[in-house]
Amino acid sequence: SFTPDDRYYLGEAPELSGYWMATGYNSIGIVSSGGAGMALAQWLNDGEAPFDLWEVDIRRAQPFQKNRRYLKERVSE
């Protein structure tokens, strides 16, 4: 799956406490899985991200990105 900014989503869902996500890896899922899994495990265990993960933090997603036209324009190949 592709995300509007071509970066995956990692972290706890903002509107659903206790629901953690690692999704939207575009075409880099296998390459990223080890590091993402380690970071997510530490985040779950410690209650905070082990290092700056803002580039992939799911909280960076904005409500306007739910617009189908916007998404279609951003993820077209």
N, C-alpha and C positions, 0 to 999 in steps of 0.2 A: 504494500500500500504506500501511497505517496502523501506527504504532508504539504501544506501550502508553502512552507519555507524550506523544504527538502531536508529537514532535520527531524530525527525521530522524537517521540514523546517518552519521557521517563519520569516516574514519580507517582505520588498519590493523587488520585482524581480530585480536583478541587471541590466538586459538589457531592462526593460520595466517600465519606470517611472510611478508611480501612480498605479501599479498593485501589490497588497499586497497578500501574500500567508500564509496560515496555512494548511499544508498538510503533508502527509507521516507519520501519527501517528502510523503506524504499528498496534499494538494491544492495545495502550494506549490512544486512542482518547477521550473516554468518561471521563476517569480519568483526563486527561490533559486539557480538553476544557475550564474549568473555568479560570484557571491561564493563559493559552495561550490567551484566549479572552481578559482578563483584560490587559495583557502586550501589545498585539497588538493594542488595543484601545488607550492606553496611548501613544504608539509609534506613531500612526497616528496623534493623537492630538498634541503632544509636539514636534514632529519632531526628536526625538531620543528615543532609548530604555530606559525604566524606570530603568533598572538594567542590569547587564552583561548577555546577551543572546547568547553569541558566540557559545555555544554548540548546539544551535538550529537555529542560524542565517543562512538563505538561502545562504548568501555570502560565506559560508565555502565550498560549492559544487565546485568541480574542473572540468575542461573540460575533463580530462582523465576518469572521472566517467561516461561519456556518452557511453563508450565502452561496447557493449553488453556482451562480454565474461567476462569482469570485473564485471559487474552487476550481471550476472548469478551466478558467483562464490561467490559473497558477500551476495546475498539474498536467497540462497537455504536453505531450512529447513531440 
